[in-house]
Amino acid sequence: MKQIVGTIAFALAACAPHPLKRQMVGLLEKFDRWDYNGDGYLSHTELNKLQS
């Protein structure tokens, strides 16, 4: 599921104007960094680690 969402987001970013494209790719990179277990969701535990 995560790969599908990432692929769709990347395809949309490719069609977007340059600054928006960079923002979307940056957001996907951050999401991947925050999704510690790689399940495609940000759990309460993962979000709490961001605030620590």
Contact map, one row per residue, 1 for C-alpha under 8 A:
1111100000000000000000000000000000000001000000000000
1111110000000000000000000000000000000011000000000000
1111111000000000000000000000000000000000000000000000
1111111100000000000000000000000000000000000000000000
1111111110000000000000000000000000000000000000000000
0111111111000000000000000001000000000000000000000000
0011111111100000000000000000000000000000000000000000
0001111111110000000000000000000000000000000000000000
0000111111111000000000010000000000000000000000000000
0000011111111100000000011000000000000000000000000000
0000001111111110000000000000000000000000000000000000
0000000111111111000000000000000000000000000000000000
0000000011111111100111011000000000000000000000000000
0000000001111111000010000000000000000000000000000000
0000000000111111100010000000000000000000000000000000
0000000000011111110110000000000000000000000000000000
0000000000001011111110000000000000000000000000000000
0000000000000001111111000000000000000000000000000000
0000000000000000111111100000000000000000000000000000
0000000000001001111111110000000000000000000000000000
0000000000001111111111111000000000000000000000000000
0000000000001000011111111100000000000000000000000000
0000000000000000001111111110000000000000000000000000
0000000011001000000111111111000000000000000000000000
0000000001001000000011111111100000000000000000000000
0000000000000000000001111111110000000000000000000000
0000000000000000000000111111111000000000000000000000
0000010000000000000000011111111100000000000000000000
0000000000000000000000001111111110000000000000000000
0000000000000000000000000111111111000000000000000000
0000000000000000000000000011111111100000000000000000
0000000000000000000000000001111111110100000000000000
0000000000000000000000000000111111110000000000000000
0000000000000000000000000000011111110000010001100100
0000000000000000000000000000001111111111110001000000
0000000000000000000000000000000111111100000001000000
0000000000000000000000000000000000111110000000000000
0000000000000000000000000000000100111111100000000000
0100000000000000000000000000000000101111100000000000
1100000000000000000000000000000000100111110000000000
0000000000000000000000000000000000100111111000000000
0000000000000000000000000000000001100001111101100000
0000000000000000000000000000000000000000111111100000
0000000000000000000000000000000000000000011111110000
0000000000000000000000000000000000000000001111111000
0000000000000000000000000000000001110000011111111100
0000000000000000000000000000000001000000011111111110
0000000000000000000000000000000000000000000111111111
0000000000000000000000000000000000000000000011111111
0000000000000000000000000000000001000000000001111111
0000000000000000000000000000000000000000000000111111
0000000000000000000000000000000000000000000000011111
